[in-house]
């Protein structure tokens, strides 16, 4: 897809929401260096429903040891992680509207407020996927903007999960445009619970849409160092993975 085609989609999406196209970012911005320290990119993740407190404590211990960017856990475990990571530089990230994105905006706002009150400093929210696919861009924009506003007011980082595996390229572009104009700090590829996870093609497309304006988080199915470096080379500035230790400790990516 050409830059002109992408920008035309962006203009149509913004017009539907009643936003000016003046702030559309230029595509083709410079990409981050794939040789940077991998650990600083990684959100060390455990979102399985069967995860136990002991396993979450182990996740936090690993995050401390390897100096990962954050741990990403279900909301129930935010207080445990805050305690376990006390006086460390590792952030506590949690999820909102997860994994379907189909809760109401009011519920997402409540979840976000509660998570931040519990100590989370990063929020990964899932968009209203069905409404995006129906072309209801105002509803999707307002849903994102409401959560982003809570994060901004409370000093938390906002990441917007678009669930790329369920979207066409045009829908991916629309989701990224809406998230960027709602003021999100990151767009994120996947929950890890859909039919597919991150791909370098999706990361590259998302980076082209948002330029250098905001972060791009690749998540879902990233298990080796080689895969993580490929995502970074494509434009990712965060990597969500449950295999962080393997990626950082095993340079060959084979264990």
N, C-alpha and C positions, 0 to 999 in steps of 0.2 A: 504494500500500500504506500502510495506516494505521500510526501509531506503535504501537498495541496489537498489531497483527499482527506487526510487526517484533520487538517484545519477546517475544511468544510463541514465535516461531522461535528467538530467542536463548536462551530458557529451555530449549527442547527440545534444542538443540545442546549447551548446557552440561551438562544432565543426562546426556546420552549420554557425555560425557567425564568425568563425576563431579566437575564444578566447581560451586561455589555461584553462584547468580544474583545475589548481593548486589552484585556489582561491575558489573552491567550499567549502562552509561552512559546518561544521559538523551539523547534525540534532540533535534534542533532547536537545537544550539548555534550561537553566532554564527560567521559565516564571515569569512575573511580579506578584507581590502580589496583589490579588484582593481586599484587604482591604485598599489600598491607597486611598487618597482623590479623590473621583470621579470627582469633578469639574476640576481638573488639567488634566484629560484625554479628556475632551469634547471639540469638535469643534462645537460650537453652530451654527446651520445651517438653512439658509433660501434660497433655490434655486428655489422656485416656480416662474414661469414666471409672475404671477400676483402680486408678492410682491410689496408693495408700499413703498415709502421713509419713511413714518411714521412707517410702520411695521419694516423696517430695523433699524430705530432709536430705536425702542423698543427692538429689538434683541440685539443691542449694550448696551443698558441700563441694560438688564438682564445679559449680559456677564460681565459687570463691577461689578454688584452686587454679582454674584456668582463666580467671578474670573475663568471663563472658559479659556481654553488654547487659543481659538481663536473664531472669528466668521467666518463662511464660507458663502460667498455670490457670486452672479453673478458679473462679471467684472464691469458692469455699476455702481455698488454701492460701489466699493472699495474706491473712494475718500470720500464719505459720511461716511463710517465706520472709515477711518483714522481720520477724523475730530472728530467724535463722541467718539473715543477711545483714543484721545490725552492724553498723560501723564498717561496712564494705562498700565498694563502688558499684556493686551489681544492682541493677534496678529490678523492681518487681512489676511484671507485666501481667495483665489478665485480659479476658475476652468478654465481649458484650454482644448480646443477640446471637449467641453461638450455639450450634454451627449453621443454623438455617437462615438467620437474618429475618425471620418471619414474625418476631415479636413486635409489638407496637412501639412507636417512638417514645411514648411515655414510659414504657417498661425499660427501654434502652437507657433513657435518661436516669431512671432510678438505679439501674444496675451500675451505671457509670459513677454516679454520686456515691453509692455505697462502696464500690471498689476503691475509689480514691480515699474515702473516709477510713477504709480499712488499711490504707497504706500503699496501694498501687500507684505507681507514677507513670505507667504507660498502659494505654487502653487500645486493644485491637477489636474493633467493631465490625460486624458483618452487615453489609448493605441489604436493603429490601430487594432481593434478587428478582423475585417475580414481578415486582413493579417496574424494575429496570427493563426487563424483557418485554413488558407491555408498553414501554415507551412513556411511562408516567414519570418523566424526569423531575417535575416539581416535587413530587412526593419523595423521591429518592434523595434529592438535594436537601430538602427540609429535614429528613431523617438523619442524614450525615451531619448537617450543620448544627442540629440540636445537641448531638453528642460531642462534636468538636467544641461547641461553646462551653459546655460543662468542663471539658478538659482544659481549655484555655483559662477559664476563670479560676481553676484550682491548680494550675501549674503542671498539668499532666500532658504527656505526649499522646497524640491521637494517630492511630493507624487504621486505615479503612480497607477491609477485606472485600475484594470484588468477586471472589470465587470464579476465577478466569476459566476454569474447565467447563463451566456451564454457559459461557457467553460466546457470542460471535465476536470477531475483531471489532466491528462497529460498536457493539455493546461494551467491550473492554475500553475502547476510547471514550465512550460516553461516561462510563463509571469513573474513569480517571479524571476527566474534565470536571465532573461534578464534585468529586472529592477535593481536587485542587482548589476550586473556586469556593468551596465551603470552608477552606482554611485548614484542611488536614495536614498533619506533619509527614505522613507516609501514605502511600497506597501499597496494598499487600495482595499477593497473588491468590492465596488459597487458605482454606481452613485445615486442609489435610483430611477432611471427612467426605469430600465429594468424589466424583469419578476419576479425577486426576489432580495432580499437584502442580508445582512450579515447572515451567519450561523456560529455556533461555529465550525462545521466541517471544513468549508473553512478557518476560522481564524487559527485553529490548523494546518491545512496543510500548509498554508502560513508561519506560524511561524517555522514549521519544515524545510521548504525549506531555509528560510533566516537566521535561527538560531538567534543569538543575534546581528547579524551584523547591521540590520536596523529595523526601526519601522514597525508595522503592524497596519493599521487603519481599524476598522470595521465600516461600514456605510450602511444604508438602512434598515428601519423597526425596529430600536432599540428604544423602547418607554418606557420601564420600568427599574427601578433600577435592578431588577433581571436579565433582559436581558443584561444590561450593564455589570454587574458583571460577568455574564457567558462569555461574550466576552473577558473581561480582564483575566479571569481565563484560557481561551483558548489560550491567547497569545497576545491580542490586547494591544497596548500602546497608541492608540487614539481611541475615539469613535465619529463618526460623527452622529449627531442627531438633529432633530428639537424639541425634547422633553427634552432638557437639564434641564430646570427648574423643570419639573416633576420628573426627575430621581434623581436630587440632593436634592430637597426639600421634596420629598415624600419617606421616607425610605421603606414604604410597597410596593411602586410601583403600587398603585391601583388607583390613581386619574386620 
